[in-house]
Amino acid sequence: MKRDQKSVRRESPRSDEPRKRQRSHETRSVSSEPAPGLIFGVLPVLEALRSNSRRIQKLVIAEGIRAHRLLEVFELAREHHIVIDRISRDRLERIVGHDVNHQGVIAFSAAADYVSADEILDSIKGAALLVLLDGVEDPRNLGAILRTVECAGADGVFLPERRAVGLNETVAKSSAGAIEHVRVAKVTNLNRLIDDLKSQSIWVVGTSGDADMNYSDWDWTQPSALVLGSEGSGLHRLVAENCDALVKIPMYGRIESLNVSVAAGVVLFEARRQREQKGSK
């Protein structure tokens, strides 16, 4: 969130050559293996869509593949609002490996199930405390945010479908298990979601280094949705304009912003502090 982020053993050249050849061979063999979370081939991708579409983050289709083979794939993707990218066959093979029978189709599978936005909203008990992420792209940041959300007892997290990281294996690892407990929904349009939250009397509060109000001055005992921007540019202009209020975390050093996951922790635990204090009175 930017605006609101001794000794060296010498060996002869002859003895070193086999080591170099061995390392290069190992590198080639590792790079030919498909990455975790990838499903490839028409039938495996189709079965994944049929059985558990919530886990499919996006599809990648090679340019030039015959469309009639993928009619049901396209239909299921549209039905479940799954993004489809078309790329060259060379780019696709760099993702999945050159020795894999991918048939021009691969799917990126999430490390955990997504839920619907309504499922998060229907699960809220008491004053809502939600987190909206406007384009967070680093999986380690998302994992750390999920861990913070779980520890702070927030109700759920909303991610945009495009230009944002999804629930991949790195996110799962970085969350230290929190990914299994936090409800995460993907939404097509973050601004439309913000309007829906407002209609349900949930205050939408964005973070920005240009804000006049400190984060601790907002009344977080109200039903609130915290909006955090991307690592590089913060909130998009329309998202910032659509928020009910903007708050900042004051900086006292030479660096102008906190990491987005740290900012999430600062604000969420202030919200929790205020709610605990109100409950004790």
C-alpha positions in Angstrom: 0.0 0.0 0.0 2.0 3.0 -1.2 -0.3 6.0 -0.7 -2.4 5.0 2.5 3.7 0.4 1.1 35.5 -17.3 4.0 37.3 -19.9 2.6 36.8 -20.9 -1.0 37.8 -24.4 -2.1 39.6 -24.3 -5.5 39.1 -27.2 -7.9 40.7 -27.8 -11.2 38.7 -27.0 -14.4 38.6 -30.7 -15.2 37.0 -31.6 -11.9 34.5 -28.8 -12.1 33.1 -29.6 -15.5 31.0 -32.7 -14.4 29.5 -30.6 -11.6 28.4 -27.9 -14.1 26.9 -30.5 -16.4 25.1 -32.1 -13.5 23.6 -28.8 -12.3 22.4 -27.9 -15.8 20.8 -31.3 -16.2 19.0 -30.9 -12.9 17.7 -27.5 -13.9 16.3 -28.8 -17.1 14.5 -31.7 -15.4 13.0 -29.5 -12.8 11.8 -26.9 -15.3 10.0 -29.6 -17.3 7.7 -30.5 -14.4 4.3 -28.7 -14.3 4.0 -26.3 -11.4 1.7 -27.2 -8.4 -1.9 -26.1 -9.0 -1.9 -26.7 -12.8 -4.4 -28.9 -14.5 -3.7 -29.6 -18.2 -5.4 -31.4 -21.1 -9.0 -31.0 -22.3 -10.6 -33.8 -20.4 -8.8 -33.2 -17.0 -9.7 -29.4 -17.2 -13.3 -30.2 -18.1 -13.7 -32.7 -15.2 -12.2 -30.1 -12.9 -14.7 -27.5 -14.0 -17.6 -30.0 -13.7 -16.7 -31.2 -10.2 -15.2 -28.2 -8.4 -15.4 -25.0 -10.4 -14.8 -22.9 -7.3 -11.2 -24.0 -7.2 -10.4 -22.9 -10.8 -8.9 -19.4 -10.9 -8.5 -19.0 -14.6 -8.1 -20.9 -17.8 -5.3 -20.5 -20.4 -6.0 -21.5 -24.0 -3.4 -21.8 -26.7 -4.2 -19.7 -29.8 -5.3 -21.7 -32.8 -6.9 -24.6 -30.8 -10.2 -25.8 -32.3 -13.1 -24.1 -30.6 -15.6 -27.0 -31.0 -13.5 -29.2 -28.7 -13.9 -26.6 -25.9 -17.5 -25.7 -26.1 -18.4 -27.2 -22.7 -15.2 -25.7 -21.2 -16.2 -22.2 -22.4 -19.8 -22.7 -21.2 -18.7 -23.8 -17.7 -16.2 -21.0 -17.5 -18.9 -18.4 -18.4 -21.3 -19.9 -15.9 -18.8 -19.7 -13.1 -17.3 -16.4 -14.1 -13.8 -17.9 -14.7 -11.3 -15.7 -16.6 -10.0 -17.1 -19.9 -6.7 -15.9 -21.4 -5.5 -16.8 -24.9 -1.8 -17.0 -25.4 0.7 -18.4 -27.9 1.5 -22.1 -27.7 5.1 -21.2 -26.9 4.1 -19.1 -23.9 1.8 -21.9 -22.7 4.6 -24.4 -22.9 6.8 -22.2 -20.9 4.2 -22.4 -18.1 3.4 -26.1 -18.2 6.6 -27.6 -19.7 7.6 -28.8 -23.1 7.2 -32.5 -22.5 3.6 -32.3 -21.2 0.5 -33.3 -23.3 -1.4 -30.2 -22.5 -3.6 -30.2 -25.7 -3.5 -26.4 -25.7 -5.5 -26.1 -22.4 -4.4 -25.5 -18.9 -6.3 -24.4 -15.7 -4.9 -22.7 -12.7 -6.3 -24.4 -9.6 -6.6 -22.5 -6.3 -5.1 -23.9 -3.1 -8.5 -23.4 -1.4 -12.1 -23.0 -2.3 -13.5 -19.6 -3.0 -17.0 -18.7 -1.7 -19.6 -16.4 -3.1 -19.9 -12.8 -1.9 -23.4 -13.5 -0.6 -22.0 -16.4 1.5 -19.6 -14.0 3.2 -22.3 -11.4 3.8 -24.8 -14.0 5.1 -22.3 -15.3 7.6 -21.8 -12.0 9.4 -22.8 -11.9 13.0 -22.8 -8.5 14.7 -21.0 -5.5 13.1 -19.4 -6.4 9.9 -15.6 -6.2 9.5 -14.6 -7.0 5.9 -11.5 -6.5 3.8 -11.5 -5.5 0.1 -8.2 -5.8 -1.7 -7.8 -3.5 -4.7 -5.2 -5.3 -6.9 -2.8 -6.9 -4.4 -0.4 -9.0 -6.7 2.2 -10.4 -4.4 1.2 -13.9 -3.1 3.2 -13.5 0.0 1.4 -10.3 0.8 -2.0 -11.9 0.3 -1.0 -14.8 2.5 0.1 -12.5 5.3 -3.2 -10.5 4.9 -5.2 -13.7 5.2 -3.3 -14.6 8.4 -4.0 -11.2 9.8 -7.7 -11.3 8.9 -8.0 -14.7 10.6 -6.2 -13.5 13.8 -8.3 -10.3 13.9 -11.5 -12.2 13.5 -12.7 -10.4 10.4 -15.6 -11.8 8.4 -14.0 -12.2 5.0 -11.9 -11.0 2.1 -13.0 -9.9 -1.4 -10.6 -10.0 -4.4 -11.1 -8.7 -7.9 -11.1 -11.3 -10.6 -8.4 -9.5 -12.7 -5.1 -7.9 -12.0 -4.8 -9.5 -8.6 -3.2 -12.7 -7.2 -5.5 -15.6 -6.3 -5.3 -18.4 -3.8 -2.3 -20.2 -5.1 0.2 -22.5 -3.3 2.5 -19.6 -2.2 -0.5 -17.8 -0.7 -1.4 -20.9 1.2 2.1 -21.3 2.5 2.4 -17.7 3.5 -0.9 -17.7 5.3 0.4 -20.3 7.8 -2.9 -22.2 7.6 -5.2 -19.2 7.7 -6.4 -19.9 4.1 -8.4 -22.8 5.5 -10.4 -20.6 7.8 -10.9 -17.3 6.0 -13.7 -16.9 3.6 -12.5 -15.4 0.3 -14.7 -14.3 -2.6 -13.8 -13.1 -6.1 -15.8 -10.3 -7.6 -16.0 -9.1 -11.1 -16.3 -5.4 -10.2 -15.0 -4.0 -6.9 -16.9 -0.7 -7.3 -20.2 -2.6 -7.7 -19.4 -4.5 -4.6 -18.8 -1.3 -2.7 -22.2 0.0 -3.8 -23.8 -3.2 -2.6 -22.1 -2.9 0.8 -23.2 0.7 1.2 -26.8 -0.4 0.5 -26.5 -2.8 3.4 -25.4 0.0 5.7 -21.7 -1.1 5.8 -19.3 1.8 5.8 -16.5 1.5 3.2 -13.2 2.9 4.3 -10.1 3.1 2.1 -6.5 3.6 3.0 -4.5 6.5 1.4 -1.4 8.4 2.4 -3.2 11.5 1.2 -6.1 11.2 3.6 -6.8 13.8 6.2 -8.1 11.4 8.8 -5.9 9.1 10.9 -7.0 5.4 10.9 -7.5 5.5 14.7 -10.0 8.4 14.4 -12.5 6.4 12.4 -15.3 4.7 14.4 -14.5 1.0 13.6 -17.3 -0.2 16.0 -19.6 0.5 13.0 -20.1 -2.1 10.3 -17.1 -1.4 8.2 -15.2 -2.7 5.1 -11.5 -1.8 4.9 -10.2 -1.3 1.4 -6.5 -1.8 0.8 -4.7 -0.8 -2.4 -2.0 -2.5 -4.4 1.7 -2.6 -3.5 2.8 -0.1 -6.1 0.0 2.4 -6.7 -2.4 2.1 -3.9 -6.2 2.5 -4.5 -7.5 3.0 -8.0 -9.0 6.4 -8.5 -12.6 5.3 -8.9 -12.3 2.9 -5.9 -10.9 5.7 -3.7 -13.7 8.1 -4.9 -16.3 5.5 -4.1 -15.3 5.0 -0.5 -17.3 6.7 2.3 -14.0 7.8 3.9 -10.2 7.6 3.4 -7.9 7.1 6.4 -4.1 7.1 6.7 -1.5 5.5 8.9 0.9 8.3 9.9 4.5 7.7 9.1 7.3 8.8 11.4 10.4 7.6 9.6 11.9 8.2 6.2 9.9 5.6 4.4 6.6 6.9 3.2 4.4 3.8 3.5 4.0 0.4 5.1 3.8 -2.9 3.4 0.1 -3.6 2.6 0.0 -6.7 4.8 1.4 -4.7 7.8 -1.1 -1.9 7.1 -3.9 -4.5 7.2 -2.7 -5.6 10.6 -2.4 -2.1 12.0 -6.0 -1.1 11.0 -7.7 -4.4 11.7 -6.3 -4.6 15.2 -7.3 -1.0 15.9 -10.8 -2.0 14.8 -10.7 -4.9 17.2 -9.3 -2.7 20.0 -12.2 -0.2 19.6 -14.8 -3.0 19.6 -13.3 -4.7 22.6 -13.2 -1.3 24.4 -16.8 -0.6 23.6 -17.9 -4.0 24.7 -16.2 -3.5 28.1 -18.1 -0.3 28.9 
